[in-house]
């Protein structure tokens, strides 16, 4: 069964996309990233580069990976 849906709001610069995709790829569950209605697979470097990186993005997934959680903390949008 799937776990609880987790949503995190982050910002990404073009220089951070490669590391973000590498971190998402290590997860054994699906990870999506989106802005407005445009949703892409977070494990796709071309998909992530297709997003508007000047805006806050939402990462959505069901699962847990400690390394990925730590990585996302560093990208979190400051409230």
N, CA, C and O atoms as a Tripos MOL2 file, in Angstrom:
@<TRIPOS>MOLECULE
protein
  316   315    79     0     0
PROTEIN
NO_CHARGES

@<TRIPOS>ATOM
      1 N           0.8450   -1.1830    0.0000 N.3       1 UNK1
      2 CA          0.0000    0.0000    0.0000 C.3       1 UNK1
      3 C           0.8870    1.2430    0.0000 C.2       1 UNK1
      4 O           2.0290    1.2070    0.4580 O.2       1 UNK1
      5 N           0.3540    2.3200   -0.5110 N.am      2 UNK2
      6 CA          1.1210    3.5640   -0.5710 C.3       2 UNK2
      7 C           1.1100    4.2560    0.7790 C.2       2 UNK2
      8 O           0.1590    4.1320    1.5500 O.2       2 UNK2
      9 N           2.1880    4.9900    1.0530 N.am      3 UNK3
     10 CA          2.2640    5.7630    2.2740 C.3       3 UNK3
     11 C           1.5410    7.0830    2.1170 C.2       3 UNK3
     12 O           0.8880    7.3460    1.1070 O.2       3 UNK3
     13 N           1.6720    7.8970    3.1330 N.am      4 UNK4
     14 CA          1.0540    9.2230    3.1310 C.3       4 UNK4
     15 C           1.6990   10.1050    2.0700 C.2       4 UNK4
     16 O           2.9130   10.0710    1.8690 O.2       4 UNK4
     17 N           0.8680   10.8940    1.3940 N.am      5 UNK5
     18 CA          1.3730   11.8260    0.3830 C.3       5 UNK5
     19 C           2.1110   12.9620    1.0780 C.2       5 UNK5
     20 O           1.5720   13.6090    1.9760 O.2       5 UNK5
     21 N           3.3390   13.1940    0.6580 N.am      6 UNK6
     22 CA          4.1710   14.2460    1.2450 C.3       6 UNK6
     23 C           4.4050   15.3100    0.1890 C.2       6 UNK6
     24 O           4.7280   15.0030   -0.9580 O.2       6 UNK6
     25 N           4.2390   16.5700    0.5890 N.am      7 UNK7
     26 CA          4.4950   17.7080   -0.3000 C.3       7 UNK7
     27 C           5.4860   18.6410    0.3830 C.2       7 UNK7
     28 O           5.3240   19.0050    1.5480 O.2       7 UNK7
     29 N           6.5070   19.0130   -0.3630 N.am      8 UNK8
     30 CA          7.5030   19.9740    0.1330 C.3       8 UNK8
     31 C           7.6600   21.0700   -0.9030 C.2       8 UNK8
     32 O           7.6520   20.8060   -2.1050 O.2       8 UNK8
     33 N           7.8020   22.2900   -0.4370 N.am      9 UNK9
     34 CA          7.9940   23.4400   -1.3250 C.3       9 UNK9
     35 C           9.4760   23.8140   -1.3050 C.2       9 UNK9
     36 O          10.0790   24.0280   -0.2530 O.2       9 UNK9
     37 N          10.0340   23.8830   -2.5100 N.am     10 UNK10
     38 CA         11.4740   24.1440   -2.6380 C.3      10 UNK10
     39 C          11.7390   25.1920   -3.7200 C.2      10 UNK10
     40 O          10.8520   25.5470   -4.4970 O.2      10 UNK10
     41 N          12.9610   25.6690   -3.7470 N.am     11 UNK11
     42 CA         13.4400   26.4660   -4.8670 C.3      11 UNK11
     43 C          14.6790   25.7550   -5.4080 C.2      11 UNK11
     44 O          15.4580   25.1700   -4.6550 O.2      11 UNK11
     45 N          14.8400   25.8170   -6.7190 N.am     12 UNK12
     46 CA         15.9800   25.1910   -7.3880 C.3      12 UNK12
     47 C          16.6060   26.1890   -8.3430 C.2      12 UNK12
     48 O          15.9020   26.8800   -9.0790 O.2      12 UNK12
     49 N          17.9160   26.2640   -8.3300 N.am     13 UNK13
     50 CA         18.6110   27.0390   -9.3460 C.3      13 UNK13
     51 C          19.0330   26.0590  -10.4410 C.2      13 UNK13
     52 O          19.0860   24.8530  -10.1970 O.2      13 UNK13
     53 N          19.3300   26.5490  -11.6310 N.am     14 UNK14
     54 CA         19.8070   25.6410  -12.6780 C.3      14 UNK14
     55 C          21.0160   24.8140  -12.2460 C.2      14 UNK14
     56 O          21.1640   23.6670  -12.6670 O.2      14 UNK14
     57 N          21.8750   25.3850  -11.4150 N.am     15 UNK15
     58 CA         23.0680   24.6710  -10.9430 C.3      15 UNK15
     59 C          22.7360   23.5310   -9.9850 C.2      15 UNK15
     60 O          23.5580   22.6380   -9.7810 O.2      15 UNK15
     61 N          21.5430   23.5520   -9.3950 N.am     16 UNK16
     62 CA         21.1500   22.5260   -8.4190 C.3      16 UNK16
     63 C          20.3490   21.3830   -9.0390 C.2      16 UNK16
     64 O          20.1160   20.3700   -8.3800 O.2      16 UNK16
     65 N          19.9280   21.5270  -10.2830 N.am     17 UNK17
     66 CA         19.0380   20.5280  -10.8960 C.3      17 UNK17
     67 C          19.6870   19.1500  -10.9510 C.2      17 UNK17
     68 O          19.0460   18.1570  -10.6070 O.2      17 UNK17
     69 N          20.9320   19.0690  -11.3730 N.am     18 UNK18
     70 CA         21.5920   17.7730  -11.4920 C.3      18 UNK18
     71 C          21.6410   17.0400  -10.1500 C.2      18 UNK18
     72 O          21.3410   15.8480  -10.0880 O.2      18 UNK18
     73 N          22.0120   17.7380   -9.0840 N.am     19 UNK19
     74 CA         22.0750   17.1170   -7.7560 C.3      19 UNK19
     75 C          20.6820   16.7230   -7.2700 C.2      19 UNK19
     76 O          20.5150   15.6810   -6.6370 O.2      19 UNK19
     77 N          19.6840   17.5570   -7.5640 N.am     20 UNK20
     78 CA         18.3110   17.2230   -7.1710 C.3      20 UNK20
     79 C          17.8550   15.9330   -7.8550 C.2      20 UNK20
     80 O          17.3040   15.0450   -7.2040 O.2      20 UNK20
     81 N          18.0840   15.8310   -9.1580 N.am     21 UNK21
     82 CA         17.6770   14.6300   -9.9050 C.3      21 UNK21
     83 C          18.4240   13.4030   -9.3790 C.2      21 UNK21
     84 O          17.8270   12.3350   -9.2450 O.2      21 UNK21
     85 N          19.7010   13.5360   -9.0820 N.am     22 UNK22
     86 CA         20.4700   12.4140   -8.5180 C.3      22 UNK22
     87 C          19.8720   11.9690   -7.1840 C.2      22 UNK22
     88 O          19.7430   10.7710   -6.9300 O.2      22 UNK22
     89 N          19.5070   12.9310   -6.3310 N.am     23 UNK23
     90 CA         18.9170   12.5920   -5.0250 C.3      23 UNK23
     91 C          17.5680   11.8970   -5.2070 C.2      23 UNK23
     92 O          17.2740   10.9250   -4.5120 O.2      23 UNK23
     93 N          16.7520   12.3870   -6.1330 N.am     24 UNK24
     94 CA         15.4310   11.7820   -6.3790 C.3      24 UNK24
     95 C          15.5760   10.3780   -6.9550 C.2      24 UNK24
     96 O          14.7930    9.4860   -6.6290 O.2      24 UNK24
     97 N          16.5690   10.1810   -7.8050 N.am     25 UNK25
     98 CA         16.7800    8.8840   -8.4510 C.3      25 UNK25
     99 C          17.1410    7.7980   -7.4360 C.2      25 UNK25
    100 O          16.8670    6.6210   -7.6710 O.2      25 UNK25
    101 N          17.7400    8.1700   -6.3330 N.am     26 UNK26
    102 CA         18.1040    7.1960   -5.2930 C.3      26 UNK26
    103 C          16.8870    6.6790   -4.5320 C.2      26 UNK26
    104 O          16.9800    5.6710   -3.8310 O.2      26 UNK26
    105 N          15.7550    7.3520   -4.6590 N.am     27 UNK27
    106 CA         14.5300    6.9350   -3.9630 C.3      27 UNK27
    107 C          13.8990    5.7550   -4.6980 C.2      27 UNK27
    108 O          13.8860    5.7190   -5.9280 O.2      27 UNK27
    109 N          13.3780    4.7940   -3.9420 N.am     28 UNK28
    110 CA         12.7460    3.6270   -4.5610 C.3      28 UNK28
    111 C          11.2380    3.8180   -4.7090 C.2      28 UNK28
    112 O          10.4830    2.8470   -4.7680 O.2      28 UNK28
    113 N          10.8150    5.0610   -4.7660 N.am     29 UNK29
    114 CA          9.4090    5.4180   -4.9600 C.3      29 UNK29
    115 C           9.3500    6.5710   -5.9550 C.2      29 UNK29
    116 O          10.3590    7.2230   -6.2270 O.2      29 UNK29
    117 N           8.1590    6.8140   -6.4960 N.am     30 UNK30
    118 CA          7.9850    7.8990   -7.4660 C.3      30 UNK30
    119 C           8.1020    9.2450   -6.7790 C.2      30 UNK30
    120 O           7.6220    9.4340   -5.6620 O.2      30 UNK30
    121 N           8.7460   10.1740   -7.4620 N.am     31 UNK31
    122 CA          8.8750   11.5500   -6.9810 C.3      31 UNK31
    123 C           8.4700   12.4590   -8.1330 C.2      31 UNK31
    124 O           9.0290   12.3740   -9.2260 O.2      31 UNK31
    125 N           7.5020   13.3220   -7.8840 N.am     32 UNK32
    126 CA          7.0760   14.2990   -8.8860 C.3      32 UNK32
    127 C           7.4480   15.6830   -8.4120 C.2      32 UNK32
    128 O           7.5430   15.9400   -7.2120 O.2      32 UNK32
    129 N           7.6580   16.5670   -9.3570 N.am     33 UNK33
    130 CA          7.9060   17.9710   -9.0430 C.3      33 UNK33
    131 C           7.0550   18.7960   -9.9840 C.2      33 UNK33
    132 O           6.9440   18.4910  -11.1710 O.2      33 UNK33
    133 N           6.4520   19.8470   -9.4430 N.am     34 UNK34
    134 CA          5.5770   20.6350  -10.2980 C.3      34 UNK34
    135 C           5.5250   22.1060   -9.9150 C.2      34 UNK34
    136 O           5.8710   22.5250   -8.8100 O.2      34 UNK34
    137 N           5.0680   22.8530  -10.9040 N.am     35 UNK35
    138 CA          4.7550   24.2670  -10.7330 C.3      35 UNK35
    139 C           3.4230   24.4810  -11.4320 C.2      35 UNK35
    140 O           3.2740   24.1580  -12.6100 O.2      35 UNK35
    141 N           2.4630   25.0220  -10.7100 N.am     36 UNK36
    142 CA          1.0850   25.1550  -11.2120 C.3      36 UNK36
    143 C           0.5890   23.7830  -11.6580 C.2      36 UNK36
    144 O           0.5710   22.8500  -10.8560 O.2      36 UNK36
    145 N           0.1920   23.6440  -12.9010 N.am     37 UNK37
    146 CA         -0.3480   22.3640  -13.3760 C.3      37 UNK37
    147 C           0.6510   21.5380  -14.1720 C.2      37 UNK37
    148 O           0.3000   20.4750  -14.6840 O.2      37 UNK37
    149 N           1.8630   21.9950  -14.2840 N.am     38 UNK38
    150 CA          2.8840   21.2950  -15.0530 C.3      38 UNK38
    151 C           3.6450   20.3520  -14.1180 C.2      38 UNK38
    152 O           4.4520   20.7930  -13.3000 O.2      38 UNK38
    153 N           3.3780   19.0480  -14.2490 N.am     39 UNK39
    154 CA          3.9740   18.0330  -13.3760 C.3      39 UNK39
    155 C           4.9720   17.2080  -14.1820 C.2      39 UNK39
    156 O           4.6760   16.7740  -15.2950 O.2      39 UNK39
    157 N           6.1540   16.9950  -13.6110 N.am     40 UNK40
    158 CA          7.1570   16.1570  -14.2700 C.3      40 UNK40
    159 C           7.7370   15.1620  -13.2700 C.2      40 UNK40
    160 O           7.6310   15.3380  -12.0560 O.2      40 UNK40
    161 N           8.3440   14.1240  -13.8060 N.am     41 UNK41
    162 CA          9.0500   13.1360  -13.0070 C.3      41 UNK41
    163 C          10.3300   13.7880  -12.4820 C.2      41 UNK41
    164 O          11.1500   14.2660  -13.2660 O.2      41 UNK41
    165 N          10.5000   13.8060  -11.1730 N.am     42 UNK42
    166 CA         11.6720   14.4490  -10.5790 C.3      42 UNK42
    167 C          12.9660   13.7060  -10.8950 C.2      42 UNK42
    168 O          14.0540   14.2130  -10.6240 O.2      42 UNK42
    169 N          12.8540   12.5150  -11.4630 N.am     43 UNK43
    170 CA         14.0430   11.7470  -11.8270 C.3      43 UNK43
    171 C          14.4680   12.0230  -13.2730 C.2      43 UNK43
    172 O          15.3880   11.3840  -13.7840 O.2      43 UNK43
    173 N          13.8010   12.9720  -13.9260 N.am     44 UNK44
    174 CA         14.0910   13.3390  -15.3060 C.3      44 UNK44
    175 C          14.7510   14.7150  -15.3460 C.2      44 UNK44
    176 O          14.1160   15.7260  -15.0480 O.2      44 UNK44
    177 N          16.0200   14.7450  -15.7150 N.am     45 UNK45
    178 CA         16.7360   16.0230  -15.7410 C.3      45 UNK45
    179 C          16.1120   16.9760  -16.7710 C.2      45 UNK45
    180 O          15.9930   18.1740  -16.5130 O.2      45 UNK45
    181 N          15.7190   16.4520  -17.9250 N.am     46 UNK46
    182 CA         15.0890   17.3140  -18.9330 C.3      46 UNK46
    183 C          13.7450   17.8290  -18.4470 C.2      46 UNK46
    184 O          13.3930   18.9830  -18.6890 O.2      46 UNK46
    185 N          12.9980   16.9800  -17.7680 N.am     47 UNK47
    186 CA         11.7020   17.4000  -17.2370 C.3      47 UNK47
    187 C          11.8550   18.5180  -16.2230 C.2      47 UNK47
    188 O          11.1240   19.5070  -16.2710 O.2      47 UNK47
    189 N          12.7980   18.3680  -15.3090 N.am     48 UNK48
    190 CA         13.0040   19.3930  -14.2770 C.3      48 UNK48
    191 C          13.4820   20.6940  -14.9130 C.2      48 UNK48
    192 O          13.0430   21.7720  -14.5120 O.2      48 UNK48
    193 N          14.3730   20.6110  -15.8970 N.am     49 UNK49
    194 CA         14.8230   21.8320  -16.5720 C.3      49 UNK49
    195 C          13.6810   22.5030  -17.3370 C.2      49 UNK49
    196 O          13.7680   23.6910  -17.6450 O.2      49 UNK49
    197 N          12.6230   21.7700  -17.6460 N.am     50 UNK50
    198 CA         11.4660   22.3390  -18.3350 C.3      50 UNK50
    199 C          10.5790   23.1860  -17.4480 C.2      50 UNK50
    200 O           9.7010   23.8990  -17.9360 O.2      50 UNK50
    201 N          10.8050   23.1120  -16.1420 N.am     51 UNK51
    202 CA         10.0090   23.9010  -15.2000 C.3      51 UNK51
    203 C          10.5600   25.3240  -15.0960 C.2      51 UNK51
    204 O          11.7120   25.5840  -15.4410 O.2      51 UNK51
    205 N           9.7250   26.2280  -14.6210 N.am     52 UNK52
    206 CA         10.1510   27.6110  -14.3840 C.3      52 UNK52
    207 C          10.9270   27.6470  -13.0720 C.2      52 UNK52
    208 O          10.3310   27.6690  -11.9950 O.2      52 UNK52
    209 N          12.2370   27.6520  -13.1580 N.am     53 UNK53
    210 CA         13.0830   27.5910  -11.9650 C.3      53 UNK53
    211 C          13.1650   28.9170  -11.2210 C.2      53 UNK53
    212 O          13.8410   29.0030  -10.1960 O.2      53 UNK53
    213 N          12.4940   29.9460  -11.7130 N.am     54 UNK54
    214 CA         12.4730   31.2190  -10.9990 C.3      54 UNK54
    215 C          11.3530   31.2480   -9.9630 C.2      54 UNK54
    216 O          11.2520   32.2000   -9.1890 O.2      54 UNK54
    217 N          10.5150   30.2210   -9.9390 N.am     55 UNK55
    218 CA          9.3620   30.1500   -9.0290 C.3      55 UNK55
    219 C           9.5490   29.0230   -8.0180 C.2      55 UNK55
    220 O          10.2830   28.0710   -8.2830 O.2      55 UNK55
    221 N           8.8900   29.1230   -6.8580 N.am     56 UNK56
    222 CA          8.9040   27.9860   -5.9210 C.3      56 UNK56
    223 C           8.2280   26.7700   -6.5650 C.2      56 UNK56
    224 O           7.2240   26.9020   -7.2660 O.2      56 UNK56
    225 N           8.7860   25.6040   -6.3210 N.am     57 UNK57
    226 CA          8.2820   24.3520   -6.8880 C.3      57 UNK57
    227 C           7.7750   23.4550   -5.7630 C.2      57 UNK57
    228 O           8.1660   23.6140   -4.6070 O.2      57 UNK57
    229 N           6.9130   22.5240   -6.1080 N.am     58 UNK58
    230 CA          6.3920   21.5700   -5.1340 C.3      58 UNK58
    231 C           6.8790   20.1770   -5.4960 C.2      58 UNK58
    232 O           6.7370   19.7310   -6.6340 O.2      58 UNK58
    233 N           7.4570   19.4950   -4.5110 N.am     59 UNK59
    234 CA          7.8850   18.1060   -4.6690 C.3      59 UNK59
    235 C           6.8430   17.2480   -3.9650 C.2      59 UNK59
    236 O           6.4470   17.5400   -2.8370 O.2      59 UNK59
    237 N           6.4040   16.1910   -4.6350 N.am     60 UNK60
    238 CA          5.3420   15.3460   -4.0960 C.3      60 UNK60
    239 C           5.7580   13.8830   -4.2230 C.2      60 UNK60
    240 O           6.2280   13.4540   -5.2770 O.2      60 UNK60
    241 N           5.5810   13.1240   -3.1490 N.am     61 UNK61
    242 CA          5.9770   11.7150   -3.1570 C.3      61 UNK61
    243 C           5.3050   10.9700   -2.0080 C.2      61 UNK61
    244 O           4.7820   11.5650   -1.0670 O.2      61 UNK61
    245 N           5.3420    9.6550   -2.1240 N.am     62 UNK62
    246 CA          4.8400    8.7640   -1.0740 C.3      62 UNK62
    247 C           5.9600    7.7800   -0.7680 C.2      62 UNK62
    248 O           6.2170    6.8600   -1.5450 O.2      62 UNK62
    249 N           6.6080    7.9710    0.3380 N.am     63 UNK63
    250 CA          7.7170    7.1050    0.7070 C.3      63 UNK63
    251 C           8.6610    7.8730    1.6160 C.2      63 UNK63
    252 O           8.4350    9.0420    1.9260 O.2      63 UNK63
    253 N           9.7210    7.1960    2.0370 N.am     64 UNK64
    254 CA         10.6830    7.8510    2.9190 C.3      64 UNK64
    255 C          12.0960    7.4110    2.5400 C.2      64 UNK64
    256 O          12.3810    6.2230    2.3880 O.2      64 UNK64
    257 N          12.9550    8.3910    2.3950 N.am     65 UNK65
    258 CA         14.3740    8.1710    2.1910 C.3      65 UNK65
    259 C          15.0960    9.2620    2.9800 C.2      65 UNK65
    260 O          14.9700   10.4460    2.6680 O.2      65 UNK65
    261 N          15.8440    8.8640    3.9910 N.am     66 UNK66
    262 CA         16.4730    9.8380    4.8830 C.3      66 UNK66
    263 C          17.3800   10.8140    4.1420 C.2      66 UNK66
    264 O          17.3650   12.0110    4.4300 O.2      66 UNK66
    265 N          18.1640   10.3190    3.1940 N.am     67 UNK67
    266 CA         19.0540   11.1950    2.4360 C.3      67 UNK67
    267 C          18.2840   12.2260    1.6260 C.2      67 UNK67
    268 O          18.6780   13.3900    1.5540 O.2      67 UNK67
    269 N          17.1790   11.7950    1.0140 N.am     68 UNK68
    270 CA         16.3530   12.7100    0.2230 C.3      68 UNK68
    271 C          15.7080   13.7620    1.1170 C.2      68 UNK68
    272 O          15.6440   14.9360    0.7540 O.2      68 UNK68
    273 N          15.2280   13.3400    2.2870 N.am     69 UNK69
    274 CA         14.6220   14.2970    3.2340 C.3      69 UNK69
    275 C          15.6410   15.3590    3.6440 C.2      69 UNK69
    276 O          15.3180   16.5460    3.6850 O.2      69 UNK69
    277 N          16.8620   14.9380    3.9460 N.am     70 UNK70
    278 CA         17.9130   15.8800    4.3340 C.3      70 UNK70
    279 C          18.2290   16.8280    3.1900 C.2      70 UNK70
    280 O          18.4030   18.0280    3.4010 O.2      70 UNK70
    281 N          18.3030   16.2920    1.9790 N.am     71 UNK71
    282 CA         18.6010   17.1260    0.8160 C.3      71 UNK71
    283 C          17.5220   18.1850    0.6210 C.2      71 UNK71
    284 O          17.8300   19.3500    0.3690 O.2      71 UNK71
    285 N          16.2450   17.7780    0.7390 N.am     72 UNK72
    286 CA         15.1500   18.7230    0.5480 C.3      72 UNK72
    287 C          15.1470   19.8330    1.5980 C.2      72 UNK72
    288 O          14.7350   20.9550    1.3050 O.2      72 UNK72
    289 N          15.5930   19.5410    2.7950 N.am     73 UNK73
    290 CA         15.6610   20.5790    3.8510 C.3      73 UNK73
    291 C          16.5110   21.7530    3.3950 C.2      73 UNK73
    292 O          16.2060   22.9050    3.7030 O.2      73 UNK73
    293 N          17.5740   21.4600    2.6640 N.am     74 UNK74
    294 CA         18.4640   22.5130    2.1920 C.3      74 UNK74
    295 C          17.8650   23.3510    1.0670 C.2      74 UNK74
    296 O          18.3440   24.4500    0.7850 O.2      74 UNK74
    297 N          16.8330   22.8390    0.4330 N.am     75 UNK75
    298 CA         16.1870   23.5530   -0.6710 C.3      75 UNK75
    299 C          14.8560   24.1850   -0.2830 C.2      75 UNK75
    300 O          14.2250   24.8610   -1.0950 O.2      75 UNK75
    301 N          14.4320   23.9650    0.9540 N.am     76 UNK76
    302 CA         13.1100   24.3950    1.4060 C.3      76 UNK76
    303 C          12.9050   25.8910    1.2270 C.2      76 UNK76
    304 O          13.8110   26.6940    1.4480 O.2      76 UNK76
    305 N          11.6950   26.2440    0.8220 N.am     77 UNK77
    306 CA         11.3120   27.6520    0.6990 C.3      77 UNK77
    307 C          11.1710   28.2130    2.0970 C.2      77 UNK77
    308 O          10.5160   27.6220    2.9550 O.2      77 UNK77
    309 N          11.7880   29.3470    2.3150 N.am     78 UNK78
    310 CA         11.7020   29.9890    3.6360 C.3      78 UNK78
    311 C          10.3670   30.7080    3.7580 C.2      78 UNK78
    312 O          10.0190   31.5370    2.9170 O.2      78 UNK78
    313 N           9.6280   30.3890    4.8030 N.am     79 UNK79
    314 CA          8.2940   30.9820    5.0080 C.3      79 UNK79
    315 C           8.3860   32.3350    5.6740 C.2      79 UNK79
    316 O           7.3630   32.9730    5.9200 O.2      79 UNK79
@<TRIPOS>BOND
     1     1     2 1
     2     2     3 1
     3     3     4 2
     4     3     5 am
     5     5     6 1
     6     6     7 1
     7     7     8 2
     8     7     9 am
     9     9    10 1
    10    10    11 1
    11    11    12 2
    12    11    13 am
    13    13    14 1
    14    14    15 1
    15    15    16 2
    16    15    17 am
    17    17    18 1
    18    18    19 1
    19    19    20 2
    20    19    21 am
    21    21    22 1
    22    22    23 1
    23    23    24 2
    24    23    25 am
    25    25    26 1
    26    26    27 1
    27    27    28 2
    28    27    29 am
    29    29    30 1
    30    30    31 1
    31    31    32 2
    32    31    33 am
    33    33    34 1
    34    34    35 1
    35    35    36 2
    36    35    37 am
    37    37    38 1
    38    38    39 1
    39    39    40 2
    40    39    41 am
    41    41    42 1
    42    42    43 1
    43    43    44 2
    44    43    45 am
    45    45    46 1
    46    46    47 1
    47    47    48 2
    48    47    49 am
    49    49    50 1
    50    50    51 1
    51    51    52 2
    52    51    53 am
    53    53    54 1
    54    54    55 1
    55    55    56 2
    56    55    57 am
    57    57    58 1
    58    58    59 1
    59    59    60 2
    60    59    61 am
    61    61    62 1
    62    62    63 1
    63    63    64 2
    64    63    65 am
    65    65    66 1
    66    66    67 1
    67    67    68 2
    68    67    69 am
    69    69    70 1
    70    70    71 1
    71    71    72 2
    72    71    73 am
    73    73    74 1
    74    74    75 1
    75    75    76 2
    76    75    77 am
    77    77    78 1
    78    78    79 1
    79    79    80 2
    80    79    81 am
    81    81    82 1
    82    82    83 1
    83    83    84 2
    84    83    85 am
    85    85    86 1
    86    86    87 1
    87    87    88 2
    88    87    89 am
    89    89    90 1
    90    90    91 1
    91    91    92 2
    92    91    93 am
    93    93    94 1
    94    94    95 1
    95    95    96 2
    96    95    97 am
    97    97    98 1
    98    98    99 1
    99    99   100 2
   100    99   101 am
   101   101   102 1
   102   102   103 1
   103   103   104 2
   104   103   105 am
   105   105   106 1
   106   106   107 1
   107   107   108 2
   108   107   109 am
   109   109   110 1
   110   110   111 1
   111   111   112 2
   112   111   113 am
   113   113   114 1
   114   114   115 1
   115   115   116 2
   116   115   117 am
   117   117   118 1
   118   118   119 1
   119   119   120 2
   120   119   121 am
   121   121   122 1
   122   122   123 1
   123   123   124 2
   124   123   125 am
   125   125   126 1
   126   126   127 1
   127   127   128 2
   128   127   129 am
   129   129   130 1
   130   130   131 1
   131   131   132 2
   132   131   133 am
   133   133   134 1
   134   134   135 1
   135   135   136 2
   136   135   137 am
   137   137   138 1
   138   138   139 1
   139   139   140 2
   140   139   141 am
   141   141   142 1
   142   142   143 1
   143   143   144 2
   144   143   145 am
   145   145   146 1
   146   146   147 1
   147   147   148 2
   148   147   149 am
   149   149   150 1
   150   150   151 1
   151   151   152 2
   152   151   153 am
   153   153   154 1
   154   154   155 1
   155   155   156 2
   156   155   157 am
   157   157   158 1
   158   158   159 1
   159   159   160 2
   160   159   161 am
   161   161   162 1
   162   162   163 1
   163   163   164 2
   164   163   165 am
   165   165   166 1
   166   166   167 1
   167   167   168 2
   168   167   169 am
   169   169   170 1
   170   170   171 1
   171   171   172 2
   172   171   173 am
   173   173   174 1
   174   174   175 1
   175   175   176 2
   176   175   177 am
   177   177   178 1
   178   178   179 1
   179   179   180 2
   180   179   181 am
   181   181   182 1
   182   182   183 1
   183   183   184 2
   184   183   185 am
   185   185   186 1
   186   186   187 1
   187   187   188 2
   188   187   189 am
   189   189   190 1
   190   190   191 1
   191   191   192 2
   192   191   193 am
   193   193   194 1
   194   194   195 1
   195   195   196 2
   196   195   197 am
   197   197   198 1
   198   198   199 1
   199   199   200 2
   200   199   201 am
   201   201   202 1
   202   202   203 1
   203   203   204 2
   204   203   205 am
   205   205   206 1
   206   206   207 1
   207   207   208 2
   208   207   209 am
   209   209   210 1
   210   210   211 1
   211   211   212 2
   212   211   213 am
   213   213   214 1
   214   214   215 1
   215   215   216 2
   216   215   217 am
   217   217   218 1
   218   218   219 1
   219   219   220 2
   220   219   221 am
   221   221   222 1
   222   222   223 1
   223   223   224 2
   224   223   225 am
   225   225   226 1
   226   226   227 1
   227   227   228 2
   228   227   229 am
   229   229   230 1
   230   230   231 1
   231   231   232 2
   232   231   233 am
   233   233   234 1
   234   234   235 1
   235   235   236 2
   236   235   237 am
   237   237   238 1
   238   238   239 1
   239   239   240 2
   240   239   241 am
   241   241   242 1
   242   242   243 1
   243   243   244 2
   244   243   245 am
   245   245   246 1
   246   246   247 1
   247   247   248 2
   248   247   249 am
   249   249   250 1
   250   250   251 1
   251   251   252 2
   252   251   253 am
   253   253   254 1
   254   254   255 1
   255   255   256 2
   256   255   257 am
   257   257   258 1
   258   258   259 1
   259   259   260 2
   260   259   261 am
   261   261   262 1
   262   262   263 1
   263   263   264 2
   264   263   265 am
   265   265   266 1
   266   266   267 1
   267   267   268 2
   268   267   269 am
   269   269   270 1
   270   270   271 1
   271   271   272 2
   272   271   273 am
   273   273   274 1
   274   274   275 1
   275   275   276 2
   276   275   277 am
   277   277   278 1
   278   278   279 1
   279   279   280 2
   280   279   281 am
   281   281   282 1
   282   282   283 1
   283   283   284 2
   284   283   285 am
   285   285   286 1
   286   286   287 1
   287   287   288 2
   288   287   289 am
   289   289   290 1
   290   290   291 1
   291   291   292 2
   292   291   293 am
   293   293   294 1
   294   294   295 1
   295   295   296 2
   296   295   297 am
   297   297   298 1
   298   298   299 1
   299   299   300 2
   300   299   301 am
   301   301   302 1
   302   302   303 1
   303   303   304 2
   304   303   305 am
   305   305   306 1
   306   306   307 1
   307   307   308 2
   308   307   309 am
   309   309   310 1
   310   310   311 1
   311   311   312 2
   312   311   313 am
   313   313   314 1
   314   314   315 1
   315   315   316 2
@<TRIPOS>SUBSTRUCTURE
     1 UNK1         2 RESIDUE 1 A UNK
     2 UNK2         6 RESIDUE 1 A UNK
     3 UNK3        10 RESIDUE 1 A UNK
     4 UNK4        14 RESIDUE 1 A UNK
     5 UNK5        18 RESIDUE 1 A UNK
     6 UNK6        22 RESIDUE 1 A UNK
     7 UNK7        26 RESIDUE 1 A UNK
     8 UNK8        30 RESIDUE 1 A UNK
     9 UNK9        34 RESIDUE 1 A UNK
    10 UNK10       38 RESIDUE 1 A UNK
    11 UNK11       42 RESIDUE 1 A UNK
    12 UNK12       46 RESIDUE 1 A UNK
    13 UNK13       50 RESIDUE 1 A UNK
    14 UNK14       54 RESIDUE 1 A UNK
    15 UNK15       58 RESIDUE 1 A UNK
    16 UNK16       62 RESIDUE 1 A UNK
    17 UNK17       66 RESIDUE 1 A UNK
    18 UNK18       70 RESIDUE 1 A UNK
    19 UNK19       74 RESIDUE 1 A UNK
    20 UNK20       78 RESIDUE 1 A UNK
    21 UNK21       82 RESIDUE 1 A UNK
    22 UNK22       86 RESIDUE 1 A UNK
    23 UNK23       90 RESIDUE 1 A UNK
    24 UNK24       94 RESIDUE 1 A UNK
    25 UNK25       98 RESIDUE 1 A UNK
    26 UNK26      102 RESIDUE 1 A UNK
    27 UNK27      106 RESIDUE 1 A UNK
    28 UNK28      110 RESIDUE 1 A UNK
    29 UNK29      114 RESIDUE 1 A UNK
    30 UNK30      118 RESIDUE 1 A UNK
    31 UNK31      122 RESIDUE 1 A UNK
    32 UNK32      126 RESIDUE 1 A UNK
    33 UNK33      130 RESIDUE 1 A UNK
    34 UNK34      134 RESIDUE 1 A UNK
    35 UNK35      138 RESIDUE 1 A UNK
    36 UNK36      142 RESIDUE 1 A UNK
    37 UNK37      146 RESIDUE 1 A UNK
    38 UNK38      150 RESIDUE 1 A UNK
    39 UNK39      154 RESIDUE 1 A UNK
    40 UNK40      158 RESIDUE 1 A UNK
    41 UNK41      162 RESIDUE 1 A UNK
    42 UNK42      166 RESIDUE 1 A UNK
    43 UNK43      170 RESIDUE 1 A UNK
    44 UNK44      174 RESIDUE 1 A UNK
    45 UNK45      178 RESIDUE 1 A UNK
    46 UNK46      182 RESIDUE 1 A UNK
    47 UNK47      186 RESIDUE 1 A UNK
    48 UNK48      190 RESIDUE 1 A UNK
    49 UNK49      194 RESIDUE 1 A UNK
    50 UNK50      198 RESIDUE 1 A UNK
    51 UNK51      202 RESIDUE 1 A UNK
    52 UNK52      206 RESIDUE 1 A UNK
    53 UNK53      210 RESIDUE 1 A UNK
    54 UNK54      214 RESIDUE 1 A UNK
    55 UNK55      218 RESIDUE 1 A UNK
    56 UNK56      222 RESIDUE 1 A UNK
    57 UNK57      226 RESIDUE 1 A UNK
    58 UNK58      230 RESIDUE 1 A UNK
    59 UNK59      234 RESIDUE 1 A UNK
    60 UNK60      238 RESIDUE 1 A UNK
    61 UNK61      242 RESIDUE 1 A UNK
    62 UNK62      246 RESIDUE 1 A UNK
    63 UNK63      250 RESIDUE 1 A UNK
    64 UNK64      254 RESIDUE 1 A UNK
    65 UNK65      258 RESIDUE 1 A UNK
    66 UNK66      262 RESIDUE 1 A UNK
    67 UNK67      266 RESIDUE 1 A UNK
    68 UNK68      270 RESIDUE 1 A UNK
    69 UNK69      274 RESIDUE 1 A UNK
    70 UNK70      278 RESIDUE 1 A UNK
    71 UNK71      282 RESIDUE 1 A UNK
    72 UNK72      286 RESIDUE 1 A UNK
    73 UNK73      290 RESIDUE 1 A UNK
    74 UNK74      294 RESIDUE 1 A UNK
    75 UNK75      298 RESIDUE 1 A UNK
    76 UNK76      302 RESIDUE 1 A UNK
    77 UNK77      306 RESIDUE 1 A UNK
    78 UNK78      310 RESIDUE 1 A UNK
    79 UNK79      314 RESIDUE 1 A UNK
